[in-house]
Amino acid sequence: MFANGMFVATEFAYIAARRVRIERRVKSGSRAARIVLRAMDGLDRYIAASQLGITMASLALGFIGEPILAAVIEPPLVALIG
């Protein structure tokens, strides 16, 4: 779930970032702002990468969580249905 949250937060950060504010920081010499500005120029790729990360994290969560959830749900269902 942590990985999923990180990818979602990254996606929101890219969308919410104000280009003018980032450009101002680039002019003041911020290396991090320069990296973010470069990412904003290829925003479609970064959003797609975030979406892929969200999907992969969700699949991993399902792969790990399904056996645990099945072990909890199966006994009462078997008792109820027969």
N, CA, C and O atoms as a GROMACS GRO file, in nm:
protein
  328
    1MET      N    1   0.082  -0.119   0.000
    1MET     CA    2   0.000   0.000   0.000
    1MET      C    3   0.087   0.126   0.000
    1MET      O    4   0.051   0.228  -0.058
    2PHE      N    5   0.202   0.116   0.065
    2PHE     CA    6   0.292   0.231   0.069
    2PHE      C    7   0.337   0.269  -0.072
    2PHE      O    8   0.337   0.387  -0.108
    3ALA      N    9   0.376   0.169  -0.150
    3ALA     CA   10   0.422   0.196  -0.287
    3ALA      C   11   0.311   0.260  -0.369
    3ALA      O   12   0.334   0.354  -0.445
    4ASN      N   13   0.190   0.209  -0.353
    4ASN     CA   14   0.075   0.264  -0.423
    4ASN      C   15   0.057   0.411  -0.388
    4ASN      O   16   0.037   0.495  -0.475
    5GLY      N   17   0.064   0.441  -0.260
    5GLY     CA   18   0.051   0.579  -0.213
    5GLY      C   19   0.160   0.670  -0.268
    5GLY      O   20   0.134   0.785  -0.302
    6MET      N   21   0.281   0.618  -0.276
    6MET     CA   22   0.391   0.699  -0.329
    6MET      C   23   0.370   0.733  -0.476
    6MET      O   24   0.395   0.846  -0.518
    7PHE      N   25   0.324   0.636  -0.555
    7PHE     CA   26   0.300   0.663  -0.696
    7PHE      C   27   0.185   0.762  -0.715
    7PHE      O   28   0.192   0.850  -0.801
    8VAL      N   29   0.080   0.748  -0.636
    8VAL     CA   30  -0.032   0.842  -0.644
    8VAL      C   31   0.013   0.982  -0.604
    8VAL      O   32  -0.022   1.080  -0.670
    9ALA      N   33   0.090   0.992  -0.497
    9ALA     CA   34   0.139   1.123  -0.452
    9ALA      C   35   0.228   1.187  -0.558
    9ALA      O   36   0.222   1.308  -0.580
   10THR      N   37   0.311   1.107  -0.623
   10THR     CA   38   0.397   1.159  -0.729
   10THR      C   39   0.314   1.213  -0.845
   10THR      O   40   0.342   1.320  -0.898
   11GLU      N   41   0.212   1.137  -0.882
   11GLU     CA   42   0.125   1.181  -0.991
   11GLU      C   43   0.056   1.313  -0.957
   11GLU      O   44   0.054   1.405  -1.039
   12PHE      N   45   0.002   1.323  -0.838
   12PHE     CA   46  -0.064   1.447  -0.796
   12PHE      C   47   0.035   1.563  -0.791
   12PHE      O   48   0.001   1.675  -0.829
   13ALA      N   49   0.156   1.537  -0.744
   13ALA     CA   50   0.256   1.643  -0.735
   13ALA      C   51   0.291   1.698  -0.873
   13ALA      O   52   0.304   1.819  -0.890
   14TYR      N   53   0.306   1.610  -0.971
   14TYR     CA   54   0.337   1.657  -1.107
   14TYR      C   55   0.223   1.741  -1.163
   14TYR      O   56   0.246   1.842  -1.230
   15ILE      N   57   0.100   1.699  -1.137
   15ILE     CA   58  -0.015   1.771  -1.190
   15ILE      C   59  -0.034   1.905  -1.119
   15ILE      O   60  -0.066   2.005  -1.183
   16ALA      N   61  -0.013   1.906  -0.988
   16ALA     CA   62  -0.041   2.026  -0.909
   16ALA      C   63   0.072   2.130  -0.914
   16ALA      O   64   0.049   2.246  -0.880
   17ALA      N   65   0.190   2.091  -0.955
   17ALA     CA   66   0.304   2.184  -0.954
   17ALA      C   67   0.278   2.300  -1.051
   17ALA      O   68   0.232   2.280  -1.163
   18ARG      N   69   0.309   2.419  -1.006
   18ARG     CA   70   0.293   2.538  -1.090
   18ARG      C   71   0.422   2.564  -1.165
   18ARG      O   72   0.528   2.585  -1.105
   19ARG      N   73   0.413   2.563  -1.295
   19ARG     CA   74   0.531   2.578  -1.380
   19ARG      C   75   0.604   2.710  -1.353
   19ARG      O   76   0.727   2.712  -1.349
   20VAL      N   77   0.531   2.818  -1.334
   20VAL     CA   78   0.593   2.949  -1.310
   20VAL      C   79   0.677   2.945  -1.184
   20VAL      O   80   0.788   2.999  -1.180
   21ARG      N   81   0.624   2.883  -1.082
   21ARG     CA   82   0.696   2.873  -0.954
   21ARG      C   83   0.824   2.790  -0.970
   21ARG      O   84   0.929   2.824  -0.916
   22ILE      N   85   0.814   2.681  -1.046
   22ILE     CA   86   0.930   2.595  -1.069
   22ILE      C   87   1.035   2.670  -1.151
   22ILE      O   88   1.154   2.664  -1.122
   23GLU      N   89   0.990   2.742  -1.254
   23GLU     CA   90   1.084   2.819  -1.337
   23GLU      C   91   1.157   2.925  -1.255
   23GLU      O   92   1.275   2.950  -1.276
   24ARG      N   93   1.086   2.986  -1.161
   24ARG     CA   94   1.148   3.085  -1.073
   24ARG      C   95   1.260   3.021  -0.991
   24ARG      O   96   1.366   3.080  -0.972
   25ARG      N   97   1.235   2.901  -0.943
   25ARG     CA   98   1.337   2.831  -0.863
   25ARG      C   99   1.456   2.789  -0.949
   25ARG      O  100   1.570   2.787  -0.903
   26VAL      N  101   1.428   2.754  -1.074
   26VAL     CA  102   1.538   2.720  -1.166
   26VAL      C  103   1.628   2.841  -1.184
   26VAL      O  104   1.751   2.829  -1.182
   27LYS      N  105   1.568   2.958  -1.203
   27LYS     CA  106   1.645   3.081  -1.221
   27LYS      C  107   1.728   3.115  -1.098
   27LYS      O  108   1.834   3.177  -1.109
   28SER      N  109   1.680   3.074  -0.980
   28SER     CA  110   1.756   3.101  -0.858
   28SER      C  111   1.863   2.994  -0.833
   28SER      O  112   1.936   3.000  -0.734
   29GLY      N  113   1.872   2.895  -0.924
   29GLY     CA  114   1.980   2.798  -0.916
   29GLY      C  115   1.946   2.664  -0.854
   29GLY      O  116   2.036   2.587  -0.822
   30SER      N  117   1.820   2.635  -0.836
   30SER     CA  118   1.780   2.508  -0.774
   30SER      C  119   1.797   2.392  -0.872
   30SER      O  120   1.735   2.388  -0.978
   31ARG      N  121   1.880   2.298  -0.834
   31ARG     CA  122   1.903   2.179  -0.917
   31ARG      C  123   1.778   2.091  -0.919
   31ARG      O  124   1.742   2.037  -1.023
   32ALA      N  125   1.712   2.077  -0.804
   32ALA     CA  126   1.590   1.996  -0.795
   32ALA      C  127   1.481   2.054  -0.885
   32ALA      O  128   1.410   1.980  -0.953
   33ALA      N  129   1.469   2.186  -0.885
   33ALA     CA  130   1.368   2.250  -0.970
   33ALA      C  131   1.398   2.226  -1.118
   33ALA      O  132   1.306   2.210  -1.198
   34ARG      N  133   1.524   2.223  -1.154
   34ARG     CA  134   1.563   2.195  -1.292
   34ARG      C  135   1.519   2.054  -1.332
   34ARG      O  136   1.471   2.034  -1.444
   35ILE      N  137   1.535   1.960  -1.243
   35ILE     CA  138   1.493   1.822  -1.269
   35ILE      C  139   1.342   1.815  -1.284
   35ILE      O  140   1.290   1.749  -1.375
   36VAL      N  141   1.270   1.883  -1.195
   36VAL     CA  142   1.123   1.884  -1.202
   36VAL      C  143   1.076   1.950  -1.331
   36VAL      O  144   0.983   1.901  -1.394
   37LEU      N  145   1.139   2.059  -1.371
   37LEU     CA  146   1.101   2.128  -1.494
   37LEU      C  147   1.122   2.038  -1.615
   37LEU      O  148   1.040   2.035  -1.707
   38ARG      N  149   1.232   1.965  -1.616
   38ARG     CA  150   1.258   1.870  -1.725
   38ARG      C  151   1.149   1.763  -1.728
   38ARG      O  152   1.104   1.723  -1.835
   39ALA      N  153   1.107   1.718  -1.610
   39ALA     CA  154   0.999   1.619  -1.602
   39ALA      C  155   0.868   1.678  -1.652
   39ALA      O  156   0.789   1.609  -1.718
   40MET      N  157   0.843   1.804  -1.621
   40MET     CA  158   0.719   1.868  -1.664
   40MET      C  159   0.713   1.881  -1.816
   40MET      O  160   0.604   1.884  -1.874
   41ASP      N  161   0.828   1.889  -1.881
   41ASP     CA  162   0.830   1.896  -2.027
   41ASP      C  163   0.786   1.764  -2.090
   41ASP      O  164   0.736   1.764  -2.202
   42GLY      N  165   0.805   1.655  -2.021
   42GLY     CA  166   0.761   1.524  -2.068
   42GLY      C  167   0.656   1.466  -1.975
   42GLY      O  168   0.661   1.348  -1.940
   43LEU      N  169   0.561   1.550  -1.936
   43LEU     CA  170   0.465   1.512  -1.833
   43LEU      C  171   0.387   1.386  -1.868
   43LEU      O  172   0.359   1.304  -1.780
   44ASP      N  173   0.351   1.368  -1.994
   44ASP     CA  174   0.275   1.250  -2.034
   44ASP      C  175   0.348   1.121  -1.996
   44ASP      O  176   0.286   1.026  -1.948
   45ARG      N  177   0.478   1.119  -2.019
   45ARG     CA  178   0.556   0.999  -1.986
   45ARG      C  179   0.561   0.974  -1.836
   45ARG      O  180   0.551   0.860  -1.791
   46TYR      N  181   0.575   1.081  -1.758
   46TYR     CA  182   0.583   1.065  -1.613
   46TYR      C  183   0.448   1.024  -1.554
   46TYR      O  184   0.444   0.945  -1.459
   47ILE      N  185   0.340   1.076  -1.609
   47ILE     CA  186   0.206   1.035  -1.563
   47ILE      C  187   0.185   0.888  -1.599
   47ILE      O  188   0.134   0.811  -1.517
   48ALA      N  189   0.223   0.849  -1.720
   48ALA     CA  190   0.210   0.709  -1.761
   48ALA      C  191   0.293   0.618  -1.672
   48ALA      O  192   0.248   0.509  -1.634
   49ALA      N  193   0.413   0.662  -1.637
   49ALA     CA  194   0.499   0.582  -1.548
   49ALA      C  195   0.436   0.570  -1.410
   49ALA      O  196   0.442   0.464  -1.348
   50SER      N  197   0.376   0.678  -1.362
   50SER     CA  198   0.308   0.673  -1.232
   50SER      C  199   0.190   0.577  -1.237
   50SER      O  200   0.168   0.500  -1.143
   51GLN      N  201   0.114   0.582  -1.346
   51GLN     CA  202   0.000   0.491  -1.361
   51GLN      C  203   0.047   0.346  -1.366
   51GLN      O  204  -0.017   0.257  -1.308
   52LEU      N  205   0.156   0.321  -1.435
   52LEU     CA  206   0.211   0.186  -1.440
   52LEU      C  207   0.255   0.141  -1.301
   52LEU      O  208   0.231   0.027  -1.262
   53GLY      N  209   0.319   0.231  -1.227
   53GLY     CA  210   0.360   0.199  -1.090
   53GLY      C  211   0.241   0.168  -1.001
   53GLY      O  212   0.246   0.075  -0.921
   54ILE      N  213   0.134   0.246  -1.014
   54ILE     CA  214   0.012   0.222  -0.935
   54ILE      C  215  -0.045   0.085  -0.969
   54ILE      O  216  -0.084   0.010  -0.880
   55THR      N  217  -0.050   0.053  -1.098
   55THR     CA  218  -0.103  -0.077  -1.142
   55THR      C  219  -0.018  -0.191  -1.089
   55THR      O  220  -0.071  -0.290  -1.038
   56MET      N  221   0.114  -0.179  -1.100
   56MET     CA  222   0.202  -0.286  -1.053
   56MET      C  223   0.193  -0.304  -0.902
   56MET      O  224   0.191  -0.416  -0.852
   57ALA      N  225   0.186  -0.193  -0.829
   57ALA     CA  226   0.174  -0.201  -0.683
   57ALA      C  227   0.041  -0.265  -0.644
   57ALA      O  228   0.035  -0.343  -0.549
   58SER      N  229  -0.066  -0.232  -0.716
   58SER     CA  230  -0.196  -0.291  -0.687
   58SER      C  231  -0.197  -0.440  -0.717
   58SER      O  232  -0.254  -0.519  -0.641
   59LEU      N  233  -0.135  -0.480  -0.827
   59LEU     CA  234  -0.125  -0.623  -0.859
   59LEU      C  235  -0.045  -0.698  -0.753
   59LEU      O  236  -0.083  -0.808  -0.712
   60ALA      N  237   0.064  -0.639  -0.709
   60ALA     CA  238   0.146  -0.702  -0.604
   60ALA      C  239   0.066  -0.714  -0.475
   60ALA      O  240   0.074  -0.816  -0.406
   61LEU      N  241  -0.009  -0.610  -0.442
   61LEU     CA  242  -0.091  -0.613  -0.321
   61LEU      C  243  -0.195  -0.724  -0.330
   61LEU      O  244  -0.219  -0.795  -0.232
   62GLY      N  245  -0.257  -0.739  -0.446
   62GLY     CA  246  -0.354  -0.847  -0.466
   62GLY      C  247  -0.289  -0.984  -0.459
   62GLY      O  248  -0.346  -1.076  -0.402
   63PHE      N  249  -0.171  -0.997  -0.516
   63PHE     CA  250  -0.099  -1.124  -0.515
   63PHE      C  251  -0.065  -1.166  -0.372
   63PHE      O  252  -0.076  -1.284  -0.337
   64ILE      N  253  -0.025  -1.070  -0.291
   64ILE     CA  254   0.011  -1.098  -0.152
   64ILE      C  255  -0.113  -1.110  -0.064
   64ILE      O  256  -0.120  -1.198   0.022
   65GLY      N  257  -0.211  -1.023  -0.087
   65GLY     CA  258  -0.327  -1.017   0.001
   65GLY      C  259  -0.433  -1.122  -0.024
   65GLY      O  260  -0.507  -1.158   0.068
   66GLU      N  261  -0.443  -1.173  -0.146
   66GLU     CA  262  -0.549  -1.269  -0.180
   66GLU      C  263  -0.546  -1.394  -0.094
   66GLU      O  264  -0.650  -1.433  -0.041
   67PRO      N  265  -0.431  -1.461  -0.076
   67PRO     CA  266  -0.430  -1.581   0.008
   67PRO      C  267  -0.470  -1.552   0.153
   67PRO      O  268  -0.537  -1.632   0.217
   68ILE      N  269  -0.428  -1.438   0.203
   68ILE     CA  270  -0.461  -1.402   0.341
   68ILE      C  271  -0.610  -1.378   0.354
   68ILE      O  272  -0.674  -1.428   0.447
   69LEU      N  273  -0.666  -1.301   0.261
   69LEU     CA  274  -0.809  -1.273   0.264
   69LEU      C  275  -0.891  -1.400   0.243
   69LEU      O  276  -0.994  -1.418   0.307
   70ALA      N  277  -0.846  -1.487   0.154
   70ALA     CA  278  -0.917  -1.613   0.130
   70ALA      C  279  -0.918  -1.700   0.254
   70ALA      O  280  -1.018  -1.764   0.284
   71ALA      N  281  -0.808  -1.702   0.328
   71ALA     CA  282  -0.802  -1.782   0.451
   71ALA      C  283  -0.899  -1.731   0.557
   71ALA      O  284  -0.949  -1.808   0.638
   72VAL      N  285  -0.925  -1.602   0.556
   72VAL     CA  286  -1.017  -1.543   0.653
   72VAL      C  287  -1.162  -1.564   0.610
   72VAL      O  288  -1.248  -1.593   0.693
   73ILE      N  289  -1.190  -1.549   0.482
   73ILE     CA  290  -1.328  -1.554   0.432
   73ILE      C  291  -1.377  -1.695   0.405
   73ILE      O  292  -1.496  -1.724   0.424
   74GLU      N  293  -1.290  -1.783   0.361
   74GLU     CA  294  -1.333  -1.916   0.317
   74GLU      C  295  -1.400  -1.999   0.426
   74GLU      O  296  -1.507  -2.054   0.399
   75PRO      N  297  -1.344  -2.013   0.547
   75PRO     CA  298  -1.410  -2.098   0.647
   75PRO      C  299  -1.555  -2.058   0.679
   75PRO      O  300  -1.641  -2.146   0.682
   76PRO      N  301  -1.586  -1.931   0.702
   76PRO     CA  302  -1.726  -1.898   0.727
   76PRO      C  303  -1.817  -1.924   0.606
   76PRO      O  304  -1.932  -1.964   0.623
   77LEU      N  305  -1.766  -1.902   0.486
   77LEU     CA  306  -1.847  -1.929   0.367
   77LEU      C  307  -1.873  -2.078   0.349
   77LEU      O  308  -1.984  -2.118   0.314
   78VAL      N  309  -1.772  -2.160   0.374
   78VAL     CA  310  -1.789  -2.305   0.364
   78VAL      C  311  -1.890  -2.351   0.468
   78VAL      O  312  -1.975  -2.436   0.438
   79ALA      N  313  -1.883  -2.297   0.589
   79ALA     CA  314  -1.978  -2.333   0.694
   79ALA      C  315  -2.120  -2.289   0.657
   79ALA      O  316  -2.216  -2.359   0.687
   80LEU      N  317  -2.132  -2.175   0.594
   80LEU     CA  318  -2.263  -2.121   0.558
   80LEU      C  319  -2.324  -2.193   0.438
   80LEU      O  320  -2.442  -2.228   0.439
   81ILE      N  321  -2.243  -2.215   0.336
   81ILE     CA  322  -2.293  -2.274   0.211
   81ILE      C  323  -2.287  -2.426   0.214
   81ILE      O  324  -2.375  -2.494   0.162
   82GLY      N  325  -2.184  -2.478   0.275
   82GLY     CA  326  -2.174  -2.623   0.286
   82GLY      C  327  -2.072  -2.682   0.205
   82GLY      O  328  -2.055  -2.804   0.206
   0.00000   0.00000   0.00000
